[in-house]
Amino acid sequence: MLDANYIYDELSPSLPVELERLIFEILSYDGYDPKQLVILMLVARRVHEWIRPILYETFIQSPKARIPDIRRFPAFKIENVAPLVKNLLISEELAPPQIKQFLSHFPNVQNLAVWTNRTDLANLQDCAEFQGLPLRRLSVFVMDLSRVDLSGRVFSRITHLELIRARKEPWEAWEPLASLPCLTHLLLESAVPRDIIHNFMGKCTQLVCLIQLVHAFIVGYWGEEKRLELCRGPDHRLVSLSYKSASDFMRDWENGAQGDVNVWIVAERIAAARQRNYFVDSKPCWLSADLCWEQLLTEAGLSWYSTL
């Protein structure tokens, strides 16, 4: 007859529970794959409880990708997992009332991207569900900065802000951005006027990098003199990057949500390398977001880069 205590010992973890959990969490984040996470959840009940929050940490609602896929699995209950979501991307053409209803399910989102022509930042700011989020990162369309009120509490915690389709406006429209208390990273999907750059650098002292991101076709269309003029800034914190396609945005956002290298990290490294004079060519220039560091850095720079 089998001893019950023996069976319990055999089924109990041989490692300390804290260490076992750490191992499974590392496995989950390393090469993040939802299908593999579902398999890991079948190992044991305790593992299921550890992995479930990681599986639903990122939620993507897009015509091209749905994670999780609610349409394919209609029995899926959004209210059961929405509180676990920290990274939320919405790129379907939803009107402000639909965005408001959608956000009401996700009270704990820290990293939000809303890429829709029908709902820009001016629409979002009046949404109580948006204002109540504990946001640290925000990526959103902005049609008219003068209509945006940045005094709401949601903006007081934002460290990384990405404004898409921002237009050329006077400094008075931009100035409130420089007063955001926690803002360290700002990305604008356009070439930024010189006076705006200089004002930002002077007034937003905690800024780590100001990124101007422009499609590679447009950068290539400019003459050499214009390219150089548009990427010349007052210090190393101005980073000028080009991208090749709209799909780069989605891929980069997912990389960031999974803790991988994304545009923010690339820009930080470029700014740091410039500050240390690690580039072979010290002149400011437009760089590809997927640049090849080995071709650009000095020996000292390569040694530094190898430690990152």
C-alpha positions as a Markdown table, in Angstrom:
| # | Residue | x | y | z |
|---|---|---|---|---|
| 1 | Met | 0.0 | 0.0 | 0.0 |
| 2 | Leu | 1.4 | 3.4 | -1.0 |
| 3 | Asp | 2.1 | 5.9 | 1.8 |
| 4 | Ala | 0.1 | 9.1 | 1.4 |
| 5 | Asn | 3.0 | 11.2 | 2.7 |
| 6 | Tyr | 5.3 | 9.7 | 0.1 |
| 7 | Ile | 2.9 | 10.6 | -2.7 |
| 8 | Tyr | 2.6 | 14.1 | -1.4 |
| 9 | Asp | 6.4 | 14.4 | -1.3 |
| 10 | Glu | 6.7 | 13.2 | -4.8 |
| 11 | Leu | 4.2 | 15.7 | -6.1 |
| 12 | Ser | 5.5 | 18.6 | -4.1 |
| 13 | Pro | 8.1 | 20.9 | -5.7 |
| 14 | Ser | 11.7 | 19.9 | -4.9 |
| 15 | Leu | 12.8 | 23.6 | -5.2 |
| 16 | Pro | 11.7 | 26.4 | -2.9 |
| 17 | Val | 8.4 | 27.8 | -4.2 |
| 18 | Glu | 9.9 | 31.3 | -4.7 |
| 19 | Leu | 12.7 | 29.9 | -6.9 |
| 20 | Glu | 10.4 | 27.7 | -8.8 |
| 21 | Arg | 8.1 | 30.6 | -9.6 |
| 22 | Leu | 11.1 | 32.8 | -10.7 |
| 23 | Ile | 12.2 | 30.1 | -13.1 |
| 24 | Phe | 8.7 | 29.8 | -14.7 |
| 25 | Glu | 8.4 | 33.6 | -14.9 |
| 26 | Ile | 11.8 | 33.9 | -16.6 |
| 27 | Leu | 10.8 | 31.1 | -19.1 |
| 28 | Ser | 7.5 | 33.0 | -19.8 |
| 29 | Tyr | 9.2 | 36.4 | -20.6 |
| 30 | Asp | 12.1 | 34.8 | -22.5 |
| 31 | Gly | 10.9 | 34.6 | -26.1 |
| 32 | Tyr | 7.3 | 35.5 | -25.1 |
| 33 | Asp | 4.8 | 33.2 | -27.0 |
| 34 | Pro | 1.2 | 33.0 | -25.9 |
| 35 | Lys | 0.9 | 29.4 | -27.2 |
| 36 | Gln | 3.9 | 28.3 | -25.1 |
| 37 | Leu | 2.5 | 30.0 | -22.1 |
| 38 | Val | -0.8 | 28.1 | -22.3 |
| 39 | Ile | 1.3 | 24.9 | -22.3 |
| 40 | Leu | 3.2 | 26.0 | -19.3 |
| 41 | Met | 0.0 | 26.7 | -17.4 |
| 42 | Leu | -0.9 | 23.0 | -17.7 |
| 43 | Val | 2.1 | 21.9 | -15.6 |
| 44 | Ala | 0.4 | 22.5 | -12.2 |
| 45 | Arg | -2.2 | 24.6 | -10.6 |
| 46 | Arg | 0.3 | 26.8 | -8.9 |
| 47 | Val | 2.1 | 27.3 | -12.2 |
| 48 | His | -1.2 | 28.3 | -13.8 |
| 49 | Glu | -1.7 | 31.0 | -11.2 |
| 50 | Trp | 1.8 | 32.3 | -11.8 |
| 51 | Ile | 1.6 | 32.3 | -15.6 |
| 52 | Arg | -1.9 | 33.6 | -16.1 |
| 53 | Pro | -1.1 | 37.3 | -15.3 |
| 54 | Ile | 1.8 | 37.1 | -17.7 |
| 55 | Leu | -0.3 | 35.6 | -20.5 |
| 56 | Tyr | -2.8 | 38.5 | -20.3 |
| 57 | Glu | -0.3 | 41.3 | -19.5 |
| 58 | Thr | -0.6 | 42.5 | -23.1 |
| 59 | Phe | -3.9 | 43.0 | -25.0 |
| 60 | Ile | -4.0 | 44.0 | -28.6 |
| 61 | Gln | -7.2 | 45.0 | -30.4 |
| 62 | Ser | -6.3 | 45.5 | -34.1 |
| 63 | Pro | -7.7 | 44.5 | -37.5 |
| 64 | Lys | -4.4 | 42.7 | -38.1 |
| 65 | Ala | -3.8 | 41.0 | -34.8 |
| 66 | Arg | -5.9 | 40.2 | -31.7 |
| 67 | Ile | -4.3 | 39.0 | -28.6 |
| 68 | Pro | -6.3 | 37.3 | -27.1 |
| 69 | Asp | -8.5 | 36.6 | -30.1 |
| 70 | Ile | -12.0 | 37.3 | -28.8 |
| 71 | Arg | -13.8 | 36.7 | -32.1 |
| 72 | Arg | -12.2 | 33.3 | -32.5 |
| 73 | Phe | -13.1 | 32.3 | -28.9 |
| 74 | Pro | -16.5 | 33.9 | -28.3 |
| 75 | Ala | -16.7 | 32.2 | -24.8 |
| 76 | Phe | -13.8 | 34.4 | -23.7 |
| 77 | Lys | -14.9 | 36.8 | -21.0 |
| 78 | Ile | -13.0 | 40.1 | -21.2 |
| 79 | Glu | -13.9 | 41.0 | -17.7 |
| 80 | Asn | -12.1 | 37.9 | -16.3 |
| 81 | Val | -8.7 | 39.0 | -17.6 |
| 82 | Ala | -8.9 | 42.8 | -18.3 |
| 83 | Pro | -7.8 | 43.7 | -14.7 |
| 84 | Leu | -4.5 | 41.8 | -15.5 |
| 85 | Val | -3.7 | 43.8 | -18.6 |
| 86 | Lys | -0.8 | 46.3 | -18.3 |
| 87 | Asn | -0.1 | 46.9 | -22.0 |
| 88 | Leu | -3.1 | 47.8 | -24.2 |
| 89 | Leu | -3.0 | 48.6 | -27.9 |
| 90 | Ile | -6.1 | 49.7 | -29.8 |
| 91 | Ser | -5.8 | 50.3 | -33.5 |
| 92 | Glu | -9.3 | 49.7 | -34.7 |
| 93 | Glu | -11.4 | 52.7 | -35.9 |
| 94 | Leu | -13.4 | 53.2 | -32.8 |
| 95 | Ala | -15.2 | 56.4 | -32.0 |
| 96 | Pro | -14.7 | 58.1 | -28.6 |
| 97 | Pro | -17.8 | 56.5 | -26.9 |
| 98 | Gln | -16.5 | 53.1 | -28.0 |
| 99 | Ile | -13.0 | 53.8 | -26.7 |
| 100 | Lys | -14.6 | 54.9 | -23.4 |
| 101 | Gln | -16.6 | 51.7 | -23.1 |
| 102 | Phe | -13.5 | 49.6 | -24.0 |
| 103 | Leu | -11.2 | 51.3 | -21.5 |
| 104 | Ser | -13.8 | 50.8 | -18.7 |
| 105 | His | -12.7 | 47.1 | -18.6 |
| 106 | Phe | -9.0 | 47.9 | -18.2 |
| 107 | Pro | -8.3 | 49.8 | -14.9 |
| 108 | Asn | -4.7 | 48.8 | -14.5 |
| 109 | Val | -3.1 | 49.7 | -17.9 |
| 110 | Gln | 0.3 | 51.3 | -17.6 |
| 111 | Asn | 1.2 | 51.3 | -21.3 |
| 112 | Leu | -1.5 | 52.5 | -23.7 |
| 113 | Ala | -1.5 | 53.0 | -27.5 |
| 114 | Val | -4.6 | 54.3 | -29.2 |
| 115 | Trp | -4.0 | 54.5 | -33.0 |
| 116 | Thr | -7.2 | 55.6 | -34.5 |
| 117 | Asn | -8.2 | 58.6 | -36.7 |
| 118 | Arg | -11.5 | 58.9 | -34.9 |
| 119 | Thr | -10.1 | 59.3 | -31.4 |
| 120 | Asp | -7.2 | 61.5 | -30.8 |
| 121 | Leu | -5.7 | 62.9 | -27.5 |
| 122 | Ala | -8.2 | 65.7 | -27.4 |
| 123 | Asn | -11.0 | 63.2 | -27.4 |
| 124 | Leu | -9.4 | 61.0 | -24.8 |
| 125 | Gln | -8.7 | 63.7 | -22.2 |
| 126 | Asp | -12.4 | 64.1 | -21.5 |
| 127 | Cys | -12.8 | 60.4 | -20.8 |
| 128 | Ala | -12.9 | 59.6 | -17.0 |
| 129 | Glu | -11.8 | 56.0 | -17.7 |
| 130 | Phe | -8.7 | 57.3 | -19.4 |
| 131 | Gln | -8.0 | 59.9 | -16.7 |
| 132 | Gly | -8.2 | 57.2 | -14.1 |
| 133 | Leu | -5.5 | 54.9 | -15.6 |
| 134 | Pro | -2.1 | 54.6 | -13.8 |
| 135 | Leu | -0.3 | 55.4 | -17.1 |
| 136 | Arg | 3.4 | 55.5 | -17.5 |
| 137 | Arg | 3.6 | 55.3 | -21.3 |
| 138 | Leu | 1.2 | 56.7 | -23.9 |
| 139 | Ser | 1.2 | 56.6 | -27.7 |
| 140 | Val | -1.6 | 58.5 | -29.4 |
| 141 | Phe | -2.7 | 60.6 | -32.4 |
| 142 | Val | -2.8 | 64.3 | -31.8 |
| 143 | Met | -4.5 | 66.5 | -34.4 |
| 144 | Asp | -4.4 | 69.9 | -32.6 |
| 145 | Leu | -2.2 | 70.4 | -29.5 |
| 146 | Ser | -3.9 | 73.6 | -28.6 |
| 147 | Arg | -7.1 | 71.6 | -27.8 |
| 148 | Val | -5.2 | 69.3 | -25.4 |
| 149 | Asp | -5.4 | 70.0 | -21.6 |
| 150 | Leu | -2.5 | 68.3 | -19.9 |
| 151 | Ser | -3.5 | 69.3 | -16.4 |
| 152 | Gly | -5.4 | 66.0 | -15.9 |
| 153 | Arg | -4.0 | 63.6 | -13.3 |
| 154 | Val | -3.3 | 60.9 | -15.9 |
| 155 | Phe | -0.5 | 63.0 | -17.4 |
| 156 | Ser | 1.2 | 63.6 | -14.1 |
| 157 | Arg | 2.8 | 60.1 | -14.1 |
| 158 | Ile | 3.6 | 59.7 | -17.8 |
| 159 | Thr | 7.3 | 59.1 | -18.5 |
| 160 | His | 7.2 | 58.1 | -22.2 |
| 161 | Leu | 4.9 | 60.0 | -24.6 |
| 162 | Glu | 4.6 | 59.3 | -28.3 |
| 163 | Leu | 2.6 | 61.8 | -30.4 |
| 164 | Ile | 1.6 | 60.6 | -33.8 |
| 165 | Arg | 0.7 | 63.1 | -36.6 |
| 166 | Ala | 1.6 | 66.1 | -34.6 |
| 167 | Arg | 1.4 | 69.2 | -36.7 |
| 168 | Lys | 3.6 | 72.3 | -36.7 |
| 169 | Glu | 2.2 | 74.6 | -34.0 |
| 170 | Pro | 3.5 | 77.6 | -32.1 |
| 171 | Trp | 5.5 | 77.1 | -28.9 |
| 172 | Glu | 2.5 | 78.1 | -26.8 |
| 173 | Ala | 0.8 | 74.9 | -27.9 |
| 174 | Trp | 3.8 | 72.7 | -27.0 |
| 175 | Glu | 4.9 | 74.4 | -23.8 |
| 176 | Pro | 2.6 | 72.5 | -21.4 |
| 177 | Leu | 4.4 | 69.3 | -22.5 |
| 178 | Ala | 7.6 | 70.6 | -21.0 |
| 179 | Ser | 5.9 | 71.0 | -17.7 |
| 180 | Leu | 4.9 | 67.4 | -17.3 |
| 181 | Pro | 6.7 | 66.4 | -14.0 |
| 182 | Cys | 7.7 | 62.8 | -14.9 |
| 183 | Leu | 8.3 | 63.1 | -18.7 |
| 184 | Thr | 11.7 | 61.7 | -19.6 |
| 185 | His | 11.1 | 60.5 | -23.2 |
| 186 | Leu | 9.2 | 62.3 | -25.9 |
| 187 | Leu | 8.7 | 61.0 | -29.5 |
| 188 | Leu | 7.1 | 63.0 | -32.3 |
| 189 | Glu | 6.3 | 61.4 | -35.6 |
| 190 | Ser | 7.5 | 64.4 | -37.6 |
| 191 | Ala | 10.5 | 66.7 | -38.1 |
| 192 | Val | 10.4 | 69.1 | -35.2 |
| 193 | Pro | 11.0 | 72.8 | -35.8 |
| 194 | Arg | 14.3 | 74.2 | -34.4 |
| 195 | Asp | 12.7 | 76.6 | -31.9 |
| 196 | Ile | 10.5 | 73.9 | -30.4 |
| 197 | Ile | 13.6 | 71.6 | -29.9 |
| 198 | His | 15.6 | 74.4 | -28.3 |
| 199 | Asn | 12.7 | 75.4 | -26.0 |
| 200 | Phe | 12.1 | 71.7 | -25.0 |
| 201 | Met | 15.8 | 71.1 | -24.2 |
| 202 | Gly | 16.0 | 74.3 | -22.1 |
| 203 | Lys | 12.8 | 73.9 | -20.2 |
| 204 | Cys | 12.4 | 70.1 | -19.8 |
| 205 | Thr | 15.6 | 69.4 | -17.9 |
| 206 | Gln | 14.7 | 65.9 | -16.9 |
| 207 | Leu | 14.3 | 64.9 | -20.6 |
| 208 | Val | 16.5 | 62.0 | -21.5 |
| 209 | Cys | 15.8 | 62.1 | -25.2 |
| 210 | Leu | 13.6 | 63.9 | -27.7 |
| 211 | Ile | 13.0 | 61.7 | -30.8 |
| 212 | Gln | 11.8 | 62.9 | -34.2 |
| 213 | Leu | 10.7 | 59.9 | -36.2 |
| 214 | Val | 10.2 | 60.3 | -40.0 |
| 215 | His | 9.5 | 57.8 | -42.7 |
| 216 | Ala | 12.7 | 56.7 | -44.5 |
| 217 | Phe | 11.2 | 57.7 | -47.9 |
| 218 | Ile | 10.7 | 61.3 | -46.8 |
| 219 | Val | 14.2 | 61.5 | -45.2 |
| 220 | Gly | 15.7 | 60.1 | -48.5 |
| 221 | Tyr | 13.7 | 62.7 | -50.5 |
| 222 | Trp | 15.3 | 65.6 | -48.6 |
| 223 | Gly | 18.6 | 66.9 | -49.8 |
| 224 | Glu | 21.8 | 66.4 | -47.8 |
| 225 | Glu | 21.7 | 70.0 | -46.5 |
| 226 | Lys | 18.1 | 69.8 | -45.3 |
| 227 | Arg | 18.7 | 66.4 | -43.6 |
| 228 | Leu | 21.7 | 67.8 | -41.7 |
| 229 | Glu | 19.8 | 71.0 | -40.7 |
| 230 | Leu | 16.8 | 69.1 | -39.4 |
| 231 | Cys | 18.8 | 66.8 | -37.2 |
| 232 | Arg | 21.0 | 69.5 | -35.7 |
| 233 | Gly | 20.2 | 70.0 | -32.0 |
| 234 | Pro | 21.5 | 71.9 | -29.0 |
| 235 | Asp | 22.8 | 68.7 | -27.3 |
| 236 | His | 23.0 | 64.9 | -27.5 |
| 237 | Arg | 19.4 | 64.4 | -26.4 |
| 238 | Leu | 17.9 | 65.1 | -29.8 |
| 239 | Val | 17.7 | 61.7 | -31.7 |
| 240 | Ser | 16.6 | 61.6 | -35.3 |
| 241 | Leu | 15.3 | 58.3 | -36.5 |
| 242 | Ser | 13.7 | 56.9 | -39.7 |
| 243 | Tyr | 11.3 | 54.0 | -40.1 |
| 244 | Lys | 10.4 | 51.9 | -43.1 |
| 245 | Ser | 6.7 | 50.9 | -42.8 |
| 246 | Ala | 3.7 | 51.3 | -40.5 |
| 247 | Ser | 4.1 | 47.7 | -39.4 |
| 248 | Asp | 7.4 | 48.8 | -37.7 |
| 249 | Phe | 5.2 | 50.7 | -35.2 |
| 250 | Met | 3.2 | 47.6 | -34.2 |
| 251 | Arg | 6.4 | 45.5 | -33.9 |
| 252 | Asp | 8.2 | 48.1 | -31.9 |
| 253 | Trp | 5.3 | 48.5 | -29.5 |
| 254 | Glu | 5.1 | 44.8 | -28.9 |
| 255 | Asn | 8.8 | 44.6 | -28.3 |
| 256 | Gly | 8.5 | 47.3 | -25.6 |
| 257 | Ala | 5.5 | 45.6 | -24.0 |
| 258 | Gln | 7.5 | 42.3 | -23.8 |
| 259 | Gly | 10.5 | 44.1 | -22.3 |
| 260 | Asp | 12.7 | 43.8 | -25.4 |
| 261 | Val | 14.7 | 46.5 | -27.2 |
| 262 | Asn | 12.4 | 49.1 | -28.7 |
| 263 | Val | 12.7 | 52.7 | -30.0 |
| 264 | Trp | 13.0 | 54.1 | -26.5 |
| 265 | Ile | 16.0 | 52.0 | -25.6 |
| 266 | Val | 17.6 | 52.6 | -29.0 |
| 267 | Ala | 17.2 | 56.3 | -28.6 |
| 268 | Glu | 18.6 | 56.2 | -25.0 |
| 269 | Arg | 21.7 | 54.4 | -26.3 |
| 270 | Ile | 22.2 | 56.8 | -29.2 |
| 271 | Ala | 22.0 | 59.8 | -26.8 |
| 272 | Ala | 24.4 | 58.1 | -24.4 |
| 273 | Ala | 26.9 | 57.2 | -27.2 |
| 274 | Arg | 26.8 | 60.8 | -28.5 |
| 275 | Gln | 27.4 | 62.2 | -25.1 |
| 276 | Arg | 30.5 | 60.0 | -24.7 |
| 277 | Asn | 31.7 | 60.6 | -28.3 |
| 278 | Tyr | 31.5 | 56.9 | -29.2 |
| 279 | Phe | 30.4 | 57.5 | -32.8 |
| 280 | Val | 33.0 | 57.3 | -35.5 |
| 281 | Asp | 31.3 | 60.2 | -37.2 |
| 282 | Ser | 30.4 | 62.8 | -34.6 |
| 283 | Lys | 28.2 | 64.9 | -37.0 |
| 284 | Pro | 24.4 | 64.6 | -36.3 |
| 285 | Cys | 22.6 | 62.4 | -38.8 |
| 286 | Trp | 19.4 | 60.5 | -39.4 |
| 287 | Leu | 19.7 | 56.9 | -38.3 |
| 288 | Ser | 17.5 | 53.9 | -39.0 |
| 289 | Ala | 15.6 | 52.6 | -35.9 |
| 290 | Asp | 17.2 | 49.2 | -36.7 |
| 291 | Leu | 20.7 | 50.6 | -37.1 |
| 292 | Cys | 23.9 | 48.4 | -37.1 |
| 293 | Trp | 25.9 | 49.6 | -34.2 |
| 294 | Glu | 29.1 | 47.7 | -35.2 |
| 295 | Gln | 29.5 | 50.0 | -38.2 |
| 296 | Leu | 29.0 | 53.2 | -36.3 |
| 297 | Leu | 30.9 | 53.0 | -33.1 |
| 298 | Thr | 34.6 | 53.5 | -32.2 |
| 299 | Glu | 36.5 | 50.7 | -30.4 |
| 300 | Ala | 35.7 | 52.3 | -27.0 |
| 301 | Gly | 32.1 | 52.6 | -28.1 |
| 302 | Leu | 31.9 | 48.9 | -29.1 |
| 303 | Ser | 33.4 | 47.9 | -25.8 |
| 304 | Trp | 30.7 | 50.0 | -24.0 |
| 305 | Tyr | 27.9 | 48.6 | -26.2 |
| 306 | Ser | 29.0 | 45.0 | -25.5 |
| 307 | Thr | 28.2 | 45.6 | -21.8 |
| 308 | Leu | 24.5 | 46.6 | -22.4 |
